Amino acid sequence: MIVLWGKKTKILETYQDEDTICENCSSNSVSYFVYQDYYHIFFIPLFPILKYGGMYCSNCDNSHIHTINSKLSEYERRTRTPISMYSFPIIILIIIILNLLGVS
């Protein structure tokens, strides 16, 4: 039997920030991204593992992932992991409950 499993990354949220200035081109067109890594089985999310962020300047295409920044830390804290990232455990729990109740 073939089991498709692995690790993927999803962009959870994008924040536009007009107050941050790019260190490369001094433009104020900086966006913050919050990413979440998760494991999957048959492309169904198993559970999330790591949340991190990055910055991107649309003016000069300069990007930084895993940047340590106070604003980025605030955006990471504010962004919640969606319930869909726990799809596989929820499906298994529903199957167990239905089996216990005797529903076929």
C-alpha positions in Angstrom: 0.0 0.0 0.0 1.3 3.4 -0.9 1.0 6.1 1.8 1.4 9.7 0.7 2.8 11.7 3.6 5.1 14.7 4.0 5.5 18.2 5.2 4.1 21.4 3.6 4.1 25.1 4.3 1.0 27.3 4.1 0.7 31.1 4.2 -1.7 31.9 7.0 -1.9 35.6 6.8 -0.4 38.6 5.0 -0.1 42.0 6.7 0.7 45.2 4.8 2.7 47.7 6.9 3.2 51.3 5.7 5.4 52.2 8.8 8.2 49.7 8.1 11.0 50.9 5.8 12.9 48.4 3.6 16.5 48.3 4.6 17.5 47.6 1.0 15.7 50.4 -1.0 14.3 52.6 1.8 10.7 52.1 0.5 7.7 51.7 2.7 6.1 48.9 0.6 6.9 46.1 3.1 4.6 43.2 3.6 4.7 40.7 6.5 3.8 37.0 5.9 3.0 34.4 8.6 3.7 30.8 7.5 2.9 27.5 9.2 4.5 24.2 8.5 2.4 21.0 8.9 2.6 17.3 8.3 0.0 15.7 6.1 -1.2 12.2 5.2 -2.8 11.8 1.7 -2.7 15.7 1.6 -5.0 15.9 4.6 -3.4 18.0 7.3 -2.3 15.9 10.3 -1.1 18.6 12.7 0.8 21.9 12.5 4.3 22.1 13.8 6.0 25.5 13.3 4.8 29.0 12.8 7.3 31.6 11.5 7.2 34.8 9.5 9.0 36.7 6.8 9.1 40.2 5.2 8.9 41.1 1.6 9.4 44.4 -0.2 7.4 44.7 -3.4 9.5 47.6 -4.6 12.9 45.8 -4.8 11.8 42.1 -4.4 13.9 41.8 -1.2 12.7 39.1 1.1 13.7 37.8 4.5 12.3 34.6 6.0 12.8 33.7 9.7 13.5 37.3 10.5 13.5 38.5 14.1 11.5 41.6 14.3 9.2 43.0 17.0 6.4 43.7 14.5 6.7 40.3 12.9 6.6 38.7 16.4 3.4 40.6 17.1 1.9 39.4 13.8 2.9 35.8 14.5 1.2 36.0 17.9 -1.9 37.6 16.4 -2.3 35.0 13.7 -4.2 31.9 14.8 -3.8 28.4 13.4 -6.9 27.5 11.4 -9.0 24.5 12.6 -8.5 22.9 9.2 -4.8 22.2 10.1 -6.2 19.5 12.5 -8.4 17.8 9.9 -7.0 14.3 10.2 -7.3 14.0 14.0 -10.9 15.4 13.7 -11.8 12.8 11.1 -10.3 10.0 13.2 -12.1 11.2 16.3 -15.4 11.3 14.4 -14.9 7.7 13.1 -14.1 6.5 16.7 -17.2 8.2 18.1 -19.4 6.8 15.4 -18.0 3.3 16.0 -18.6 3.6 19.7 -22.2 4.7 19.1 -22.7 1.7 16.7 -23.5 3.8 13.7 -22.8 2.1 10.4 
